[in-house]
Amino acid sequence: MYKYIFLILVFHFHSIELVAQKITILEKESGSPLEWVTIHDKAHKIILHSDVDGQCDLTPFSNVDTLIFTHTGYKTITCSLLDLKEKSYSLKMATSLHQLDQVVISATRWSQSGRDLPYKVSSLKSKDIAFQNPQNGADMLGFSGKVFIQKSQQGGGSPMIRGISSNRLLYSIDGIRMNTAIFRSGNIQNVISLDAFAIENAEVFFWSWFSDIW
């Protein structure tokens, strides 16, 4: 009679251990479950993923000392089965932030992705303008490396792109045109009236179909 009781107790404790090896992975900030967290050993012999409830059965890793938890946008965690047992098989993953430079393209006066534009755009930010310390708006455009500034007179500055200038270029401030097609065909020096340090950002974009711009 006692032998049967002993076997039943052994089986009971063993089943508890198997259930306890089911880990729950949560997001550290919100506490919500994380799906598709990759769990593997150092040799990548066993690879599992958490389900929609953030859970995964760790029974296949019973002979593994160290587990690695990875997920896109979250910091990788490496820990042992003993550490997981001490944490009651609950793991929280913190987000990993990647700082990217802000890209703003407003030449067409509406939001567009840079990869979808059919032409090249060169952008100057306010910190770049301040670093170059230009005297006027013409020098600011010249510092972009994409615009040639023709200075035929003292203090003059006429932008030229690929040999094209004056009324064949469009100067726009906050979407408002500075010049139109009725301007003279000679060099136009009016961009020197712009205060370079009052400009948040400047953009030079190259377009061969001038009729679409005007």
PyMOL CGO cylinders between C-alpha atoms (Angstrom):
from pymol import cmd
from pymol.cgo import CYLINDER

trace = [
    CYLINDER, 0.00, 0.00, 0.00, 2.80, 2.43, 0.89, 0.3, 1, 1, 1, 1, 1, 1,
    CYLINDER, 2.80, 2.43, 0.89, 4.65, 1.68, -2.35, 0.3, 1, 1, 1, 1, 1, 1,
    CYLINDER, 4.65, 1.68, -2.35, 1.69, 2.81, -4.40, 0.3, 1, 1, 1, 1, 1, 1,
    CYLINDER, 1.69, 2.81, -4.40, 1.41, 6.02, -2.38, 0.3, 1, 1, 1, 1, 1, 1,
    CYLINDER, 1.41, 6.02, -2.38, 5.12, 6.72, -2.88, 0.3, 1, 1, 1, 1, 1, 1,
    CYLINDER, 5.12, 6.72, -2.88, 4.83, 6.32, -6.66, 0.3, 1, 1, 1, 1, 1, 1,
    CYLINDER, 4.83, 6.32, -6.66, 1.84, 8.60, -6.79, 0.3, 1, 1, 1, 1, 1, 1,
    CYLINDER, 1.84, 8.60, -6.79, 3.66, 11.30, -4.82, 0.3, 1, 1, 1, 1, 1, 1,
    CYLINDER, 3.66, 11.30, -4.82, 6.76, 11.06, -7.02, 0.3, 1, 1, 1, 1, 1, 1,
    CYLINDER, 6.76, 11.06, -7.02, 4.67, 11.41, -10.15, 0.3, 1, 1, 1, 1, 1, 1,
    CYLINDER, 4.67, 11.41, -10.15, 2.82, 14.35, -8.63, 0.3, 1, 1, 1, 1, 1, 1,
    CYLINDER, 2.82, 14.35, -8.63, 5.98, 16.34, -7.82, 0.3, 1, 1, 1, 1, 1, 1,
    CYLINDER, 5.98, 16.34, -7.82, 7.50, 15.51, -11.20, 0.3, 1, 1, 1, 1, 1, 1,
    CYLINDER, 7.50, 15.51, -11.20, 4.44, 16.86, -13.01, 0.3, 1, 1, 1, 1, 1, 1,
    CYLINDER, 4.44, 16.86, -13.01, 4.64, 20.06, -10.97, 0.3, 1, 1, 1, 1, 1, 1,
    CYLINDER, 4.64, 20.06, -10.97, 8.25, 20.51, -12.10, 0.3, 1, 1, 1, 1, 1, 1,
    CYLINDER, 8.25, 20.51, -12.10, 7.25, 20.07, -15.76, 0.3, 1, 1, 1, 1, 1, 1,
    CYLINDER, 7.25, 20.07, -15.76, 4.47, 22.64, -15.46, 0.3, 1, 1, 1, 1, 1, 1,
    CYLINDER, 4.47, 22.64, -15.46, 6.82, 25.07, -13.73, 0.3, 1, 1, 1, 1, 1, 1,
    CYLINDER, 6.82, 25.07, -13.73, 9.16, 24.97, -16.76, 0.3, 1, 1, 1, 1, 1, 1,
    CYLINDER, 9.16, 24.97, -16.76, 6.60, 26.89, -18.79, 0.3, 1, 1, 1, 1, 1, 1,
    CYLINDER, 6.60, 26.89, -18.79, 7.97, 30.41, -18.93, 0.3, 1, 1, 1, 1, 1, 1,
    CYLINDER, 7.97, 30.41, -18.93, 5.94, 33.59, -19.35, 0.3, 1, 1, 1, 1, 1, 1,
    CYLINDER, 5.94, 33.59, -19.35, 7.63, 36.51, -21.12, 0.3, 1, 1, 1, 1, 1, 1,
    CYLINDER, 7.63, 36.51, -21.12, 6.26, 40.01, -20.57, 0.3, 1, 1, 1, 1, 1, 1,
    CYLINDER, 6.26, 40.01, -20.57, 7.05, 43.50, -21.74, 0.3, 1, 1, 1, 1, 1, 1,
    CYLINDER, 7.05, 43.50, -21.74, 8.75, 45.36, -18.90, 0.3, 1, 1, 1, 1, 1, 1,
    CYLINDER, 8.75, 45.36, -18.90, 6.99, 48.71, -19.40, 0.3, 1, 1, 1, 1, 1, 1,
    CYLINDER, 6.99, 48.71, -19.40, 3.41, 47.61, -20.00, 0.3, 1, 1, 1, 1, 1, 1,
    CYLINDER, 3.41, 47.61, -20.00, 3.42, 44.10, -18.58, 0.3, 1, 1, 1, 1, 1, 1,
    CYLINDER, 3.42, 44.10, -18.58, 1.71, 42.73, -21.69, 0.3, 1, 1, 1, 1, 1, 1,
    CYLINDER, 1.71, 42.73, -21.69, 2.77, 39.30, -23.02, 0.3, 1, 1, 1, 1, 1, 1,
    CYLINDER, 2.77, 39.30, -23.02, 5.37, 39.19, -25.79, 0.3, 1, 1, 1, 1, 1, 1,
    CYLINDER, 5.37, 39.19, -25.79, 4.72, 36.94, -28.76, 0.3, 1, 1, 1, 1, 1, 1,
    CYLINDER, 4.72, 36.94, -28.76, 7.42, 35.47, -31.01, 0.3, 1, 1, 1, 1, 1, 1,
    CYLINDER, 7.42, 35.47, -31.01, 10.28, 35.87, -28.56, 0.3, 1, 1, 1, 1, 1, 1,
    CYLINDER, 10.28, 35.87, -28.56, 13.09, 33.64, -29.84, 0.3, 1, 1, 1, 1, 1, 1,
    CYLINDER, 13.09, 33.64, -29.84, 14.52, 31.29, -27.19, 0.3, 1, 1, 1, 1, 1, 1,
    CYLINDER, 14.52, 31.29, -27.19, 17.64, 29.29, -28.00, 0.3, 1, 1, 1, 1, 1, 1,
    CYLINDER, 17.64, 29.29, -28.00, 20.82, 27.90, -26.53, 0.3, 1, 1, 1, 1, 1, 1,
    CYLINDER, 20.82, 27.90, -26.53, 24.33, 29.13, -27.35, 0.3, 1, 1, 1, 1, 1, 1,
    CYLINDER, 24.33, 29.13, -27.35, 24.79, 26.47, -30.02, 0.3, 1, 1, 1, 1, 1, 1,
    CYLINDER, 24.79, 26.47, -30.02, 21.40, 27.21, -31.63, 0.3, 1, 1, 1, 1, 1, 1,
    CYLINDER, 21.40, 27.21, -31.63, 20.58, 23.50, -31.53, 0.3, 1, 1, 1, 1, 1, 1,
    CYLINDER, 20.58, 23.50, -31.53, 17.15, 24.14, -30.02, 0.3, 1, 1, 1, 1, 1, 1,
    CYLINDER, 17.15, 24.14, -30.02, 15.10, 27.18, -31.07, 0.3, 1, 1, 1, 1, 1, 1,
    CYLINDER, 15.10, 27.18, -31.07, 11.62, 27.91, -29.74, 0.3, 1, 1, 1, 1, 1, 1,
    CYLINDER, 11.62, 27.91, -29.74, 9.24, 30.88, -29.81, 0.3, 1, 1, 1, 1, 1, 1,
    CYLINDER, 9.24, 30.88, -29.81, 6.76, 32.25, -27.31, 0.3, 1, 1, 1, 1, 1, 1,
    CYLINDER, 6.76, 32.25, -27.31, 3.07, 32.02, -28.16, 0.3, 1, 1, 1, 1, 1, 1,
    CYLINDER, 3.07, 32.02, -28.16, 0.41, 34.73, -28.22, 0.3, 1, 1, 1, 1, 1, 1,
    CYLINDER, 0.41, 34.73, -28.22, 0.25, 34.62, -24.41, 0.3, 1, 1, 1, 1, 1, 1,
    CYLINDER, 0.25, 34.62, -24.41, 4.02, 35.11, -24.17, 0.3, 1, 1, 1, 1, 1, 1,
    CYLINDER, 4.02, 35.11, -24.17, 4.48, 31.54, -22.92, 0.3, 1, 1, 1, 1, 1, 1,
    CYLINDER, 4.48, 31.54, -22.92, 6.83, 28.76, -23.99, 0.3, 1, 1, 1, 1, 1, 1,
    CYLINDER, 6.83, 28.76, -23.99, 7.52, 25.26, -22.70, 0.3, 1, 1, 1, 1, 1, 1,
    CYLINDER, 7.52, 25.26, -22.70, 11.18, 24.97, -21.66, 0.3, 1, 1, 1, 1, 1, 1,
    CYLINDER, 11.18, 24.97, -21.66, 11.15, 21.18, -21.33, 0.3, 1, 1, 1, 1, 1, 1,
    CYLINDER, 11.15, 21.18, -21.33, 13.38, 20.72, -24.44, 0.3, 1, 1, 1, 1, 1, 1,
    CYLINDER, 13.38, 20.72, -24.44, 16.03, 22.82, -22.67, 0.3, 1, 1, 1, 1, 1, 1,
    CYLINDER, 16.03, 22.82, -22.67, 16.24, 20.52, -19.63, 0.3, 1, 1, 1, 1, 1, 1,
    CYLINDER, 16.24, 20.52, -19.63, 19.90, 19.68, -20.37, 0.3, 1, 1, 1, 1, 1, 1,
    CYLINDER, 19.90, 19.68, -20.37, 20.91, 23.24, -21.29, 0.3, 1, 1, 1, 1, 1, 1,
    CYLINDER, 20.91, 23.24, -21.29, 22.63, 25.56, -18.82, 0.3, 1, 1, 1, 1, 1, 1,
    CYLINDER, 22.63, 25.56, -18.82, 22.11, 28.96, -20.48, 0.3, 1, 1, 1, 1, 1, 1,
    CYLINDER, 22.11, 28.96, -20.48, 19.22, 30.33, -22.53, 0.3, 1, 1, 1, 1, 1, 1,
    CYLINDER, 19.22, 30.33, -22.53, 19.18, 33.39, -24.78, 0.3, 1, 1, 1, 1, 1, 1,
    CYLINDER, 19.18, 33.39, -24.78, 16.01, 35.45, -25.31, 0.3, 1, 1, 1, 1, 1, 1,
    CYLINDER, 16.01, 35.45, -25.31, 15.86, 37.77, -28.34, 0.3, 1, 1, 1, 1, 1, 1,
    CYLINDER, 15.86, 37.77, -28.34, 13.13, 39.88, -29.89, 0.3, 1, 1, 1, 1, 1, 1,
    CYLINDER, 13.13, 39.88, -29.89, 13.21, 42.71, -32.42, 0.3, 1, 1, 1, 1, 1, 1,
    CYLINDER, 13.21, 42.71, -32.42, 13.13, 46.04, -30.61, 0.3, 1, 1, 1, 1, 1, 1,
    CYLINDER, 13.13, 46.04, -30.61, 14.00, 44.54, -27.22, 0.3, 1, 1, 1, 1, 1, 1,
    CYLINDER, 14.00, 44.54, -27.22, 17.25, 44.01, -25.34, 0.3, 1, 1, 1, 1, 1, 1,
    CYLINDER, 17.25, 44.01, -25.34, 18.67, 40.50, -25.52, 0.3, 1, 1, 1, 1, 1, 1,
    CYLINDER, 18.67, 40.50, -25.52, 18.61, 38.59, -22.23, 0.3, 1, 1, 1, 1, 1, 1,
    CYLINDER, 18.61, 38.59, -22.23, 20.93, 35.72, -21.33, 0.3, 1, 1, 1, 1, 1, 1,
    CYLINDER, 20.93, 35.72, -21.33, 20.20, 33.70, -18.20, 0.3, 1, 1, 1, 1, 1, 1,
    CYLINDER, 20.20, 33.70, -18.20, 20.36, 30.18, -16.80, 0.3, 1, 1, 1, 1, 1, 1,
    CYLINDER, 20.36, 30.18, -16.80, 17.51, 27.82, -15.97, 0.3, 1, 1, 1, 1, 1, 1,
    CYLINDER, 17.51, 27.82, -15.97, 18.35, 28.25, -12.29, 0.3, 1, 1, 1, 1, 1, 1,
    CYLINDER, 18.35, 28.25, -12.29, 17.85, 32.02, -12.55, 0.3, 1, 1, 1, 1, 1, 1,
    CYLINDER, 17.85, 32.02, -12.55, 14.53, 31.50, -14.31, 0.3, 1, 1, 1, 1, 1, 1,
    CYLINDER, 14.53, 31.50, -14.31, 13.42, 29.12, -11.57, 0.3, 1, 1, 1, 1, 1, 1,
    CYLINDER, 13.42, 29.12, -11.57, 14.24, 31.74, -8.93, 0.3, 1, 1, 1, 1, 1, 1,
    CYLINDER, 14.24, 31.74, -8.93, 12.13, 34.22, -10.91, 0.3, 1, 1, 1, 1, 1, 1,
    CYLINDER, 12.13, 34.22, -10.91, 9.22, 31.78, -10.94, 0.3, 1, 1, 1, 1, 1, 1,
    CYLINDER, 9.22, 31.78, -10.94, 9.69, 31.31, -14.68, 0.3, 1, 1, 1, 1, 1, 1,
    CYLINDER, 9.69, 31.31, -14.68, 8.65, 34.88, -15.46, 0.3, 1, 1, 1, 1, 1, 1,
    CYLINDER, 8.65, 34.88, -15.46, 10.83, 37.13, -17.57, 0.3, 1, 1, 1, 1, 1, 1,
    CYLINDER, 10.83, 37.13, -17.57, 10.44, 40.81, -18.47, 0.3, 1, 1, 1, 1, 1, 1,
    CYLINDER, 10.44, 40.81, -18.47, 12.12, 42.27, -21.56, 0.3, 1, 1, 1, 1, 1, 1,
    CYLINDER, 12.12, 42.27, -21.56, 12.91, 45.98, -21.86, 0.3, 1, 1, 1, 1, 1, 1,
    CYLINDER, 12.91, 45.98, -21.86, 12.66, 47.85, -25.13, 0.3, 1, 1, 1, 1, 1, 1,
    CYLINDER, 12.66, 47.85, -25.13, 15.81, 48.83, -26.99, 0.3, 1, 1, 1, 1, 1, 1,
    CYLINDER, 15.81, 48.83, -26.99, 15.67, 52.32, -28.47, 0.3, 1, 1, 1, 1, 1, 1,
    CYLINDER, 15.67, 52.32, -28.47, 17.61, 53.25, -31.60, 0.3, 1, 1, 1, 1, 1, 1,
    CYLINDER, 17.61, 53.25, -31.60, 17.92, 56.99, -32.17, 0.3, 1, 1, 1, 1, 1, 1,
    CYLINDER, 17.92, 56.99, -32.17, 17.59, 58.02, -35.82, 0.3, 1, 1, 1, 1, 1, 1,
    CYLINDER, 17.59, 58.02, -35.82, 18.12, 61.42, -37.34, 0.3, 1, 1, 1, 1, 1, 1,
    CYLINDER, 18.12, 61.42, -37.34, 14.86, 63.10, -38.25, 0.3, 1, 1, 1, 1, 1, 1,
    CYLINDER, 14.86, 63.10, -38.25, 14.32, 63.47, -41.99, 0.3, 1, 1, 1, 1, 1, 1,
    CYLINDER, 14.32, 63.47, -41.99, 11.84, 66.10, -43.18, 0.3, 1, 1, 1, 1, 1, 1,
    CYLINDER, 11.84, 66.10, -43.18, 11.20, 66.70, -46.87, 0.3, 1, 1, 1, 1, 1, 1,
    CYLINDER, 11.20, 66.70, -46.87, 8.77, 69.52, -47.51, 0.3, 1, 1, 1, 1, 1, 1,
    CYLINDER, 8.77, 69.52, -47.51, 9.75, 70.75, -50.97, 0.3, 1, 1, 1, 1, 1, 1,
    CYLINDER, 9.75, 70.75, -50.97, 6.45, 69.57, -52.44, 0.3, 1, 1, 1, 1, 1, 1,
    CYLINDER, 6.45, 69.57, -52.44, 4.46, 71.01, -49.49, 0.3, 1, 1, 1, 1, 1, 1,
    CYLINDER, 4.46, 71.01, -49.49, 3.12, 67.62, -48.44, 0.3, 1, 1, 1, 1, 1, 1,
    CYLINDER, 3.12, 67.62, -48.44, 4.55, 64.68, -46.51, 0.3, 1, 1, 1, 1, 1, 1,
    CYLINDER, 4.55, 64.68, -46.51, 6.42, 62.11, -48.57, 0.3, 1, 1, 1, 1, 1, 1,
    CYLINDER, 6.42, 62.11, -48.57, 8.93, 59.38, -47.93, 0.3, 1, 1, 1, 1, 1, 1,
    CYLINDER, 8.93, 59.38, -47.93, 12.40, 60.10, -49.34, 0.3, 1, 1, 1, 1, 1, 1,
    CYLINDER, 12.40, 60.10, -49.34, 12.56, 56.70, -51.01, 0.3, 1, 1, 1, 1, 1, 1,
    CYLINDER, 12.56, 56.70, -51.01, 9.38, 57.44, -52.99, 0.3, 1, 1, 1, 1, 1, 1,
    CYLINDER, 9.38, 57.44, -52.99, 10.63, 60.70, -54.52, 0.3, 1, 1, 1, 1, 1, 1,
    CYLINDER, 10.63, 60.70, -54.52, 11.55, 60.53, -58.23, 0.3, 1, 1, 1, 1, 1, 1,
    CYLINDER, 11.55, 60.53, -58.23, 14.31, 63.13, -57.78, 0.3, 1, 1, 1, 1, 1, 1,
    CYLINDER, 14.31, 63.13, -57.78, 17.26, 63.81, -55.53, 0.3, 1, 1, 1, 1, 1, 1,
    CYLINDER, 17.26, 63.81, -55.53, 16.91, 66.08, -52.48, 0.3, 1, 1, 1, 1, 1, 1,
    CYLINDER, 16.91, 66.08, -52.48, 19.75, 67.70, -50.54, 0.3, 1, 1, 1, 1, 1, 1,
    CYLINDER, 19.75, 67.70, -50.54, 18.82, 69.02, -47.10, 0.3, 1, 1, 1, 1, 1, 1,
    CYLINDER, 18.82, 69.02, -47.10, 20.50, 71.52, -44.77, 0.3, 1, 1, 1, 1, 1, 1,
    CYLINDER, 20.50, 71.52, -44.77, 19.55, 71.57, -41.10, 0.3, 1, 1, 1, 1, 1, 1,
    CYLINDER, 19.55, 71.57, -41.10, 19.75, 74.55, -38.77, 0.3, 1, 1, 1, 1, 1, 1,
    CYLINDER, 19.75, 74.55, -38.77, 22.70, 73.08, -36.84, 0.3, 1, 1, 1, 1, 1, 1,
    CYLINDER, 22.70, 73.08, -36.84, 24.63, 72.58, -40.09, 0.3, 1, 1, 1, 1, 1, 1,
    CYLINDER, 24.63, 72.58, -40.09, 23.87, 76.16, -41.13, 0.3, 1, 1, 1, 1, 1, 1,
    CYLINDER, 23.87, 76.16, -41.13, 25.06, 77.49, -37.77, 0.3, 1, 1, 1, 1, 1, 1,
    CYLINDER, 25.06, 77.49, -37.77, 28.25, 75.44, -38.01, 0.3, 1, 1, 1, 1, 1, 1,
    CYLINDER, 28.25, 75.44, -38.01, 29.11, 76.87, -41.46, 0.3, 1, 1, 1, 1, 1, 1,
    CYLINDER, 29.11, 76.87, -41.46, 28.29, 80.42, -40.30, 0.3, 1, 1, 1, 1, 1, 1,
    CYLINDER, 28.29, 80.42, -40.30, 27.25, 81.80, -43.71, 0.3, 1, 1, 1, 1, 1, 1,
    CYLINDER, 27.25, 81.80, -43.71, 27.01, 85.53, -44.37, 0.3, 1, 1, 1, 1, 1, 1,
    CYLINDER, 27.01, 85.53, -44.37, 23.71, 85.29, -46.25, 0.3, 1, 1, 1, 1, 1, 1,
    CYLINDER, 23.71, 85.29, -46.25, 21.27, 82.93, -47.88, 0.3, 1, 1, 1, 1, 1, 1,
    CYLINDER, 21.27, 82.93, -47.88, 23.37, 82.53, -51.01, 0.3, 1, 1, 1, 1, 1, 1,
    CYLINDER, 23.37, 82.53, -51.01, 26.42, 81.37, -49.07, 0.3, 1, 1, 1, 1, 1, 1,
    CYLINDER, 26.42, 81.37, -49.07, 24.18, 79.00, -47.11, 0.3, 1, 1, 1, 1, 1, 1,
    CYLINDER, 24.18, 79.00, -47.11, 23.07, 77.30, -50.33, 0.3, 1, 1, 1, 1, 1, 1,
    CYLINDER, 23.07, 77.30, -50.33, 26.66, 77.16, -51.52, 0.3, 1, 1, 1, 1, 1, 1,
    CYLINDER, 26.66, 77.16, -51.52, 27.72, 75.26, -48.42, 0.3, 1, 1, 1, 1, 1, 1,
    CYLINDER, 27.72, 75.26, -48.42, 25.42, 72.42, -49.45, 0.3, 1, 1, 1, 1, 1, 1,
    CYLINDER, 25.42, 72.42, -49.45, 27.96, 71.43, -52.09, 0.3, 1, 1, 1, 1, 1, 1,
    CYLINDER, 27.96, 71.43, -52.09, 25.16, 71.00, -54.64, 0.3, 1, 1, 1, 1, 1, 1,
    CYLINDER, 25.16, 71.00, -54.64, 24.70, 74.64, -55.67, 0.3, 1, 1, 1, 1, 1, 1,
    CYLINDER, 24.70, 74.64, -55.67, 27.24, 76.91, -57.36, 0.3, 1, 1, 1, 1, 1, 1,
    CYLINDER, 27.24, 76.91, -57.36, 27.00, 80.56, -56.30, 0.3, 1, 1, 1, 1, 1, 1,
    CYLINDER, 27.00, 80.56, -56.30, 27.84, 83.05, -59.02, 0.3, 1, 1, 1, 1, 1, 1,
    CYLINDER, 27.84, 83.05, -59.02, 29.24, 86.28, -57.55, 0.3, 1, 1, 1, 1, 1, 1,
    CYLINDER, 29.24, 86.28, -57.55, 29.67, 88.83, -60.31, 0.3, 1, 1, 1, 1, 1, 1,
    CYLINDER, 29.67, 88.83, -60.31, 29.60, 91.81, -57.98, 0.3, 1, 1, 1, 1, 1, 1,
    CYLINDER, 29.60, 91.81, -57.98, 30.61, 92.57, -54.45, 0.3, 1, 1, 1, 1, 1, 1,
    CYLINDER, 30.61, 92.57, -54.45, 28.12, 91.00, -52.07, 0.3, 1, 1, 1, 1, 1, 1,
    CYLINDER, 28.12, 91.00, -52.07, 26.24, 89.31, -54.91, 0.3, 1, 1, 1, 1, 1, 1,
    CYLINDER, 26.24, 89.31, -54.91, 25.14, 85.70, -54.98, 0.3, 1, 1, 1, 1, 1, 1,
    CYLINDER, 25.14, 85.70, -54.98, 23.11, 83.95, -57.65, 0.3, 1, 1, 1, 1, 1, 1,
    CYLINDER, 23.11, 83.95, -57.65, 22.49, 80.19, -57.23, 0.3, 1, 1, 1, 1, 1, 1,
    CYLINDER, 22.49, 80.19, -57.23, 23.21, 77.96, -60.21, 0.3, 1, 1, 1, 1, 1, 1,
    CYLINDER, 23.21, 77.96, -60.21, 22.38, 74.27, -60.56, 0.3, 1, 1, 1, 1, 1, 1,
    CYLINDER, 22.38, 74.27, -60.56, 23.99, 72.43, -63.50, 0.3, 1, 1, 1, 1, 1, 1,
    CYLINDER, 23.99, 72.43, -63.50, 24.56, 75.77, -65.24, 0.3, 1, 1, 1, 1, 1, 1,
    CYLINDER, 24.56, 75.77, -65.24, 20.94, 76.81, -64.84, 0.3, 1, 1, 1, 1, 1, 1,
    CYLINDER, 20.94, 76.81, -64.84, 20.00, 79.96, -62.91, 0.3, 1, 1, 1, 1, 1, 1,
    CYLINDER, 20.00, 79.96, -62.91, 17.62, 82.93, -62.66, 0.3, 1, 1, 1, 1, 1, 1,
    CYLINDER, 17.62, 82.93, -62.66, 14.08, 82.29, -63.91, 0.3, 1, 1, 1, 1, 1, 1,
    CYLINDER, 14.08, 82.29, -63.91, 14.82, 78.65, -64.68, 0.3, 1, 1, 1, 1, 1, 1,
    CYLINDER, 14.82, 78.65, -64.68, 15.17, 77.93, -60.97, 0.3, 1, 1, 1, 1, 1, 1,
    CYLINDER, 15.17, 77.93, -60.97, 12.44, 78.20, -58.38, 0.3, 1, 1, 1, 1, 1, 1,
    CYLINDER, 12.44, 78.20, -58.38, 13.14, 79.88, -55.01, 0.3, 1, 1, 1, 1, 1, 1,
    CYLINDER, 13.14, 79.88, -55.01, 10.51, 79.05, -52.43, 0.3, 1, 1, 1, 1, 1, 1,
    CYLINDER, 10.51, 79.05, -52.43, 10.21, 80.23, -48.80, 0.3, 1, 1, 1, 1, 1, 1,
    CYLINDER, 10.21, 80.23, -48.80, 7.66, 78.28, -46.72, 0.3, 1, 1, 1, 1, 1, 1,
    CYLINDER, 7.66, 78.28, -46.72, 5.98, 77.27, -49.96, 0.3, 1, 1, 1, 1, 1, 1,
    CYLINDER, 5.98, 77.27, -49.96, 5.77, 80.89, -51.24, 0.3, 1, 1, 1, 1, 1, 1,
    CYLINDER, 5.77, 80.89, -51.24, 7.65, 81.62, -54.46, 0.3, 1, 1, 1, 1, 1, 1,
    CYLINDER, 7.65, 81.62, -54.46, 10.29, 84.32, -54.43, 0.3, 1, 1, 1, 1, 1, 1,
    CYLINDER, 10.29, 84.32, -54.43, 10.51, 84.38, -58.23, 0.3, 1, 1, 1, 1, 1, 1,
    CYLINDER, 10.51, 84.38, -58.23, 8.39, 83.40, -61.21, 0.3, 1, 1, 1, 1, 1, 1,
    CYLINDER, 8.39, 83.40, -61.21, 8.89, 82.73, -64.88, 0.3, 1, 1, 1, 1, 1, 1,
    CYLINDER, 8.89, 82.73, -64.88, 8.51, 86.47, -65.69, 0.3, 1, 1, 1, 1, 1, 1,
    CYLINDER, 8.51, 86.47, -65.69, 11.78, 87.28, -63.88, 0.3, 1, 1, 1, 1, 1, 1,
    CYLINDER, 11.78, 87.28, -63.88, 14.71, 88.19, -66.09, 0.3, 1, 1, 1, 1, 1, 1,
    CYLINDER, 14.71, 88.19, -66.09, 16.91, 85.46, -67.55, 0.3, 1, 1, 1, 1, 1, 1,
    CYLINDER, 16.91, 85.46, -67.55, 20.06, 86.99, -66.06, 0.3, 1, 1, 1, 1, 1, 1,
    CYLINDER, 20.06, 86.99, -66.06, 21.42, 86.18, -62.64, 0.3, 1, 1, 1, 1, 1, 1,
    CYLINDER, 21.42, 86.18, -62.64, 19.14, 86.99, -59.70, 0.3, 1, 1, 1, 1, 1, 1,
    CYLINDER, 19.14, 86.99, -59.70, 20.79, 88.12, -56.48, 0.3, 1, 1, 1, 1, 1, 1,
    CYLINDER, 20.79, 88.12, -56.48, 17.71, 88.35, -54.25, 0.3, 1, 1, 1, 1, 1, 1,
    CYLINDER, 17.71, 88.35, -54.25, 18.52, 85.25, -52.17, 0.3, 1, 1, 1, 1, 1, 1,
    CYLINDER, 18.52, 85.25, -52.17, 21.20, 87.27, -50.36, 0.3, 1, 1, 1, 1, 1, 1,
    CYLINDER, 21.20, 87.27, -50.36, 18.38, 89.13, -48.61, 0.3, 1, 1, 1, 1, 1, 1,
    CYLINDER, 18.38, 89.13, -48.61, 17.55, 85.98, -46.64, 0.3, 1, 1, 1, 1, 1, 1,
    CYLINDER, 17.55, 85.98, -46.64, 18.78, 85.67, -43.06, 0.3, 1, 1, 1, 1, 1, 1,
    CYLINDER, 18.78, 85.67, -43.06, 20.50, 82.28, -42.99, 0.3, 1, 1, 1, 1, 1, 1,
    CYLINDER, 20.50, 82.28, -42.99, 20.20, 81.99, -39.19, 0.3, 1, 1, 1, 1, 1, 1,
    CYLINDER, 20.20, 81.99, -39.19, 16.42, 82.51, -39.29, 0.3, 1, 1, 1, 1, 1, 1,
    CYLINDER, 16.42, 82.51, -39.29, 16.00, 79.43, -41.50, 0.3, 1, 1, 1, 1, 1, 1,
    CYLINDER, 16.00, 79.43, -41.50, 15.14, 76.16, -39.79, 0.3, 1, 1, 1, 1, 1, 1,
    CYLINDER, 15.14, 76.16, -39.79, 16.12, 74.01, -42.74, 0.3, 1, 1, 1, 1, 1, 1,
    CYLINDER, 16.12, 74.01, -42.74, 16.83, 74.43, -46.44, 0.3, 1, 1, 1, 1, 1, 1,
    CYLINDER, 16.83, 74.43, -46.44, 16.28, 71.95, -49.23, 0.3, 1, 1, 1, 1, 1, 1,
    CYLINDER, 16.28, 71.95, -49.23, 17.66, 71.75, -52.75, 0.3, 1, 1, 1, 1, 1, 1,
    CYLINDER, 17.66, 71.75, -52.75, 15.86, 69.36, -55.03, 0.3, 1, 1, 1, 1, 1, 1,
    CYLINDER, 15.86, 69.36, -55.03, 16.67, 68.54, -58.64, 0.3, 1, 1, 1, 1, 1, 1,
    CYLINDER, 16.67, 68.54, -58.64, 13.90, 68.30, -61.19, 0.3, 1, 1, 1, 1, 1, 1,
    CYLINDER, 13.90, 68.30, -61.19, 14.18, 68.25, -64.96, 0.3, 1, 1, 1, 1, 1, 1,
    CYLINDER, 14.18, 68.25, -64.96, 10.49, 68.89, -65.69, 0.3, 1, 1, 1, 1, 1, 1,
    CYLINDER, 10.49, 68.89, -65.69, 10.21, 72.60, -64.93, 0.3, 1, 1, 1, 1, 1, 1,
    CYLINDER, 10.21, 72.60, -64.93, 6.67, 72.83, -66.24, 0.3, 1, 1, 1, 1, 1, 1,
    CYLINDER, 6.67, 72.83, -66.24, 5.51, 70.64, -63.32, 0.3, 1, 1, 1, 1, 1, 1,
    CYLINDER, 5.51, 70.64, -63.32, 7.12, 73.02, -60.81, 0.3, 1, 1, 1, 1, 1, 1,
    CYLINDER, 7.12, 73.02, -60.81, 5.80, 76.25, -62.28, 0.3, 1, 1, 1, 1, 1, 1,
]
cmd.load_cgo(trace, "trace")
